[in-house]
Each structure stands twice: as C-alpha cells, then as structure tokens.
Amino acid sequence: MPKSAPELQKLRVHPPLPEPCAKSDVGKAYSRSACVRQNPQWPPSPSPKKWVCFDPLFMPQLEIKNLRVAIGENEIIRDLSLSVGLGEMHAIMGPNGSGKSTLAKVIAGYPDYKVTSGEVLMDGENLLDFEPDERARRGLFMAFQYPSEVPGVTIANFLRAAVQSRLPEGEELEATDYYAKLYEKMDLLEIDRSFTSRAVNEGFSGGEKKRCEILQMAMLEPRYAVLDETDSGLDIDALKVVANGVNSLRGPNLGVLLITHYQRLLNYIVPDFVHVMVHGRMVRSGGKELALELEEKGYDWIRDHAEEPVAA
C-alpha cells in the first residue's frame, strides 16, 4: 500500500546533523546559503583559518514549497510541495498533461512559465532568484526530454567549456585530466570516442542523445539532477545503457528527480520514493511498489484522488 507522508519521512536516511553555527575569526556568522557555497562537501569540516557555520536544523536538499505555476491564465502546477535529499532517488510518474515536464522546466529556469507563488530551494537558496546558468553553477543539472542540437560545437569543446565554468575564477582546467575523465565516462556509457569530434546531438539517434545527456551529468558532477523522461525514444538496449550510467552516478552526494510515464524505466533505475502527479498536484507517494501498482492498474484508478494533494 502507498505510504503516507509522515511514514515516508521516517524512511529517509539523512546524513548526520552538522555542527551548530560558529562565528568567523572576525565575529560574524555566515548565512546558511553562504555556508553551503563555501563548503559544498558534507558533513562540514571547518578549517582553523576559516570557520564555516551551519544552521543545526538545516538539511541539504532540493525543496519545492507550495509551488504554483501558470502559462497565461492556465494554472498548470497547483500548490505542489516536494523535497529531494542528497543520496535520494525520487521518481515522478503521471499521465500526459499532469505537469511533470513543466515542473522540470520551472526548476531549470525556463522563462515561459510564470511562478505565481511558492519557492524552489536548493540547499537553502531560492533558485527562482537566479538565472539558469547560475542555477547550474550552484549544482543543478537537467537532462532534457528532447535534447537540442548545437551545430558547429563539438562534444569535447562543449563539455570542456561547461566544466571550466564550474571552476573557481582563475583556475584552469588541465587538458590531460579533462580528457582522461571524459574517456572514462564515455566508456562507461558505451559512447565511441570518435563522438568527441562530432557536433552536440547533430545527427544523433534518440539513444545517442540521451547517452550524451548522461555524459554531461557525469562530467559536471551536480548536487541535484532532474532527468525529464530520460527513457523517451529509447529501445530496450539503449535504455539499459542509460540506466547503468545513471546508477553508476548514484551516491550520497547526488539527489535525483526522475520523471517518467512508465514503470519500465524503474526496473533498471530503482527509486527510493515514487510520487504520482495528476492535474498539477502530487496525489500519491510511496515506495517502488507504487510504480508496480500503477503498471498493473493504469492511471484511471488514481484520478479520483486528484483533489487530495499530499506533501512529498
């Protein structure tokens, strides 16, 4: 049976609580968001020269709070709340038109959508205050349902520029280290090394485009990743390769929000939590068994609960 929100909360495994806030050597406590930026590793380990303070009740997570989103007069997301902790894999399922991809695009910063209320917090900072590139630099990644072609820009140069942009100002990326890591990740995803000289996604098959998306994720090492229908357009062999790539990246320093229509993907990427979205709201949350129930019964049986949102 699907679990209630309080029961789900008990199932979560969080990293240890950080140390209480400390003051710097000039007697000024840092803000919570500044703490995270200064020391992205978890748990914190302040040095004697520069103390880093943390709110003792703060947990690193991607947290969506009472989000409402519209296009024109049409409200698509209605009072949606969801939290994804580091080390967790959350899957969102739902019928066409339920708002799943809209949610992903709002998190990433698409300008076409109007957020009428709510927040999208990443490690305490409201992502809605930042442009898409700033969200990415802070550790957010999105794999697109329909990746765009970038003619004239090779995969090697594209990824090198992306990785370089994440480094501190003045620090240069070592070419030998970069290519060693790139080839390692390409081998993992079964991408031929000749692809480094091809333009990004130009002339790629559906499976090649999706593998290229996961390659970007592997190279950028984000804190939180939103994967929008990564299984779309994939045959079973390509699906297994992409799933193996995603699974290889799972760990305590990555939180993933996986959006899909079908339970098939979840046979290969097993989520910690499954949420069902209908008419812009979360109406059911549970473990991986909820996805199996949806596969058996379809979405019709759950539409009756569309007016009963749950906190996820």
N, C-alpha and C positions, 0 to 999 in steps of 0.2 A: 504493500500500500504506500502511496505517496506520503512523505513525512511533512509535518508542519514546520513552519519557520523556526520556532524555538528548538524543535528536535534537531533540525539541520544545524543550527548554531552549535549545539553540543557536539556534533560530529566533526566540526572543523578542528584541524590541527594547526595551531599558530606557533610561530617562533617565540622564544622566551620574551617576556616583557623587558623593554630597555630600562637602563638606569634612569632615575629621576633627573629632571633638568638641573644642569650645573651652570655656573657662571663662568664667563671667559676671564682671562687674566686682567681685563680692564673693567670687570664687574658688570658686564652687560650680557643678559641672557639672549640667546638666539631664538628666533621664531621657529615653530615646528617645521614649516616648509623649508626654511633655511638649513635646519639640521639635516634634513633628508638630502638636500642638494650637496652639502659639504661632505657627507659620509653616506654614499648610497649603499654600502655594504651593510649587512645585517647579521648579527647584532652590532651595535656601535662599539668602537674601540678608541676612545679619545686619547690623543697623544698628550704628553706633558706640556707641549708648547701651545696647543690649541684645543681647549676643551669643547666638546660638542654636546649640546643639551637636547634632551628629548622629553616630550610630554609622557609621563608614565602610563597614561591610558591610551596612547596612540599606537595603532597597528598599521603597518604599511599595507595598503590595499587600493584597488580601484573601486570607488564607491559612487554609485549613481543614486541620488536622493531626490525623490518626488519630482521626477523629470516629466515635463510636458513639452511636446514639440508639435509644430504645425507648419503646413505649407499653405499660405494664403489663409483662408477661413477653415481649412480642413485640418482638424487635430488628428495627428497620427499616433503619437505616444501620449498616454494619459496616466499621469501620476505613477510613474514606474520607479521602483527602487530595487537596487541590486548591488551586492558587494562581492568582489573577487580578490581574495588574498593571494600573496605570493606563495607559490608552490601548489596552487589550486588550478584545476581544470573544470571550467563551467561550460555546459552546453546549453544553448537556447534553441528550442525547437518550436515549430508553429506552422500553420497553414500559410499559403500565399497571402500577401496583403496584411499580415499581422503587425508589421512594423519592425521586423528583425533587422533588415538591412538599413532601415532608417536610423535605428539605434546605433549601429556600427558607424554610419557616416557622421552622425552628430558627435560621437566620441572623437572621431578623427578630425572633425572641423570643417565639414562641407558647408559652404556658405548659403546653399539654397534653403536650408531649414531654419526656422525661427524657434528658438528656445523661449517659451513663454514663462516658464518657472522651473525651479529646481537647480541642482548642481551636479557636476561630474568631477569628483575629487580623485586625484591621483597622488597618493602619499601626502594628503593634506592640502594640496594645491588645487584650485578650481581650474580645470582645463579650459573651461569656457572663456577664461580671461586671456588665453593665448592663441596665437595663430598656429596653423597645422605644423609648420616646421619647428616651432618652439615646443609643441607637444611631443614631437618625435625626439628632439634633443633631450627632453626630460625623461625619455624611456618608454614612449608609447610606439607601438608598431601596428599597422593594419595591413592584412593581406586581402586584396580586393577580389570580389566575385568575378569581375570582368577586368583583368589587368590591361592597362593601356600599352600600346606600342610607343616606343621612343626612337624614331628613325635617326640614324646618324650617331647614336651614343652607344658604345659597346658596353656589354655587361661588366667587363673588367673596370672600365673607367667610371661607369655609373656607381658601382659598389665602392670603388676606392674613394670617390667624392663623398659618398654617404658616410662611410666610416670616418673619413677625415673630419667631417663636420661635427662629429660627436666628440672629438678630442679637445682638450683644453687649448685655449688660444696660444699660439706659438709652438705647439707640439706638432711635429711632423710624423707622418706615418711611414714606417720603414717598408720599402718595397718588398724586400725578401720575406719579412714576416707576414706582410699582407697576402702575398701570393701563396705562401705555404698554408695559411689558414684557408684561403679561397679554394685551393685544390683539395684540401681535406674535406671541406663541406660539400664540394661538388661530387667527390667520390661517394660520400655518404648518401647523396640524393640521386646517384646514378646519372649525373649530368656529364656529358662528354666535355672534356677540357677545351675542345675547339669552340665551344659556345662562348668562351670569354671574348672572342673577337667578333661575335655577332651582335647586331643592334638589339636593344632590350625588347623582347617579346615580338620582334618583327618576323613574321612568317612562322611563328611557333605554333605547335599544336596546343590543344587545351591542357594536356598533361604537362607539356614543357613549360607553359606559362605558370601553372600552379607550382611546379617544382622551383621555378625561378623566384616566385614569391617567398617560398620557404627558405631558399638560399639567402635571400635578403635578410630574413629574420635571423638565420643562423649567424650571419656576418655582423649584424648590428647588435645582437645580444640585448634585446629590450627587457625592461622590467615587466611590462604588460603587453600582451599581444591580442588583437582582435582578428579572428580569422572568419571572414564572411563567406560562407558557403564554399569552403575550400574543396569540397567534393564535386562541385558543379562541373559537368562536362568531362568527368574522368571515367575511363574504363576501370575494371577491377584491378588490373596490374598497376596502372598509374596511381590509383587510389592507395594501394598498399605501399608504394614507394613514398608517396607524400606523407602517409600516416607514420611510416617508420621514421621519416625525417622529423616530424613534429614530436614524436615520442622521444627521440634522441635528445631533444632540447628541453624536455621537462625536467624540472628540478626545483629546489627550494627558493631560487631567485627569479622565478618566472611565473606570473599569473596569466592564464589564458582564458579568453572568452571565445568559444567556438560556436558559430551559428550554422545550423543545417536544417534541411527539411526532413532528412531521412535517418533512420536508425542505423542504416548500413555503415555509415562512417564511424559510428560509435562502437562497432565491432572491433575496429582497429585502433581507435583513439578512445580509450575508456575514460569517461569523465568522472570526477568526484561528485558533481552535482548536475542535475538536469532540471531545466526550467521550461515551462510551456508558456508561450506568448500568444495571446489572442486579442484582436482589436486593440492593440497598443498597451496591453497590460499583461503582467505575469499572473496566470491563474492557477498554476500548479508548480510545485517544486518537489524534488525527490532525488533519489539516487539513480544509478544506471538502470534499475529495474523499471523506472518510469518510462524510459525510452522503449523498452521492450513492450510495455503495455500499449504505448502509442502505435507501435508497429502492428500489434495484433488488432487493435480496435479502431485505428484511424483517429482523426481529429474531431469527428462529429460528436462523439460522446462527451467531449470536454467543452464544447461551445456553450453548453448550458451554464457553465461556471464563469463565463466571460465577464460577468459583472461583480465577481468576487476576487479582487486583486489580492495577492499575497506579497509579503516582504521576502525577497530572495537573498 
